[in-house]
């Protein structure tokens, strides 16, 4: 299992997306965290993806939403119309209860190489909304040198 490292910052209109990623192999993402900030540095959303558990998104003013499970291995190999067309694991449906908080988010944050940044993110998502800013231009993120 690899650690998530800062990969890139992408600027789209009035949003800034910071990508943190770990790979199982070249071009195959194991875990990712995508942090979206507005121009003032306020966190607008945080997307968490775990190869083992699924994906979830924290949206400012809404909290954790859109928590999705990956389909099981049995479901992935079952002969269906979709598996004949798409040879990948797909989101199988909404995760119930606190699955995102108990499995998806910890799997991503526990594997973030920058422990201080993981603590910041963990603190941010304990509430449904925040006005806290992240001045990412003046932060130094750990990057994978491999």
C-alpha positions in Angstrom: 0.0 0.0 0.0 1.4 3.3 -1.0 1.1 6.7 0.6 -0.8 9.6 -1.0 1.4 12.4 -2.1 0.7 15.7 -3.6 0.4 15.3 -7.4 -0.8 18.5 -8.9 -2.8 21.7 -8.6 -5.3 22.5 -11.3 -7.0 25.9 -11.7 -10.5 25.9 -13.2 -12.3 29.2 -13.4 -12.6 30.4 -9.8 -11.7 27.0 -8.3 -8.4 25.4 -7.4 -8.2 21.6 -7.1 -5.3 19.9 -5.3 -4.8 16.3 -6.1 -3.2 13.8 -3.7 -2.8 10.3 -5.1 -1.4 6.8 -4.4 -1.0 4.2 -7.1 -1.2 0.4 -7.0 0.7 0.4 -10.3 1.3 2.9 -13.1 -2.0 4.5 -14.1 -4.0 2.6 -11.5 -5.1 4.8 -8.6 -5.3 3.1 -5.2 -6.5 6.2 -3.2 -7.0 9.8 -3.9 -8.0 13.0 -2.2 -9.1 16.0 -4.2 -9.4 19.3 -2.4 -11.4 22.0 -4.1 -10.8 25.6 -2.9 -12.4 28.9 -4.0 -10.3 32.0 -4.9 -10.3 33.1 -1.2 -8.9 29.7 -0.1 -12.1 28.4 1.5 -12.5 24.7 1.1 -15.6 24.0 -1.1 -15.3 20.2 -1.3 -13.1 17.2 -0.5 -13.4 14.0 -2.5 -12.1 10.8 -1.0 -11.6 7.6 -3.0 -10.4 4.3 -1.7 -9.8 1.3 -3.9 -10.8 -1.0 -1.0 -13.9 0.7 0.2 -15.4 3.2 -2.2 -15.8 7.0 -2.5 -17.3 9.9 -0.6 -17.4 13.6 -0.9 -17.5 16.3 1.8 -19.2 19.4 0.6 -19.0 22.7 2.5 -22.4 23.4 4.1 -23.6 19.8 3.6 -21.0 17.6 5.2 -20.3 14.1 3.8 -22.5 13.2 0.9 -22.5 10.8 -2.0 -20.9 8.0 -0.2 -20.6 5.0 -2.6 -19.5 1.4 -2.3 -17.5 -0.4 -4.9 -19.2 -3.5 -6.2 -17.9 -6.8 -4.8 -15.6 -9.1 -6.8 -18.5 -11.5 -7.3 -20.6 -8.6 -8.7 -17.8 -7.4 -10.9 -17.4 -10.8 -12.6 -21.2 -11.7 -12.8 -22.4 -11.8 -16.4 -24.5 -8.7 -16.9 -25.0 -6.2 -19.7 -22.7 -3.7 -17.9 -19.9 -6.2 -17.3 -19.9 -7.1 -21.0 -19.4 -3.4 -21.8 -17.2 -2.2 -19.0 -14.4 -4.3 -17.6 -13.9 -2.3 -14.4 -15.2 -2.3 -10.9 -18.1 0.2 -10.6 -19.8 2.0 -7.8 -22.6 -0.3 -6.7 -24.8 2.1 -4.8 -24.9 4.3 -1.7 -23.1 3.3 1.4 -25.3 3.2 4.4 -24.9 4.6 7.9 -21.5 6.0 8.8 -19.5 3.9 6.3 -17.7 6.9 4.8 -16.6 8.1 8.3 -15.7 4.7 9.5 -14.0 3.2 6.4 -13.5 5.5 3.4 -12.2 8.7 5.0 -9.9 6.9 7.5 -8.4 4.7 4.7 -7.5 7.9 2.7 -6.4 10.1 5.6 -4.4 7.4 7.4 -2.4 6.9 4.2 -1.8 10.6 3.4 2.0 11.1 3.6 1.8 14.6 5.0 0.5 13.9 8.5 0.0 17.5 9.4 -2.2 18.0 6.3 -4.2 14.9 7.2 -4.9 16.4 10.6 -6.1 19.6 8.9 -8.5 17.7 6.6 -9.7 15.5 9.4 -10.5 18.5 11.5 -12.3 20.3 8.6 -14.7 17.4 7.9 -15.9 17.1 11.5 -18.4 19.8 10.8 -20.8 20.3 7.9 -19.4 23.7 7.1 -16.3 25.8 7.5 -15.0 29.2 6.7 -11.4 28.2 7.4 -9.0 29.0 4.6 -6.1 27.0 3.2 -3.3 29.1 1.7 -2.0 26.3 -0.5 0.3 28.6 -2.4 2.4 29.0 0.7 2.3 25.4 1.8 4.9 22.8 1.0 3.4 19.4 0.3 5.2 16.1 0.3 5.7 14.8 -3.3 6.5 11.3 -4.3 10.1 11.3 -5.7 9.9 7.8 -7.2 
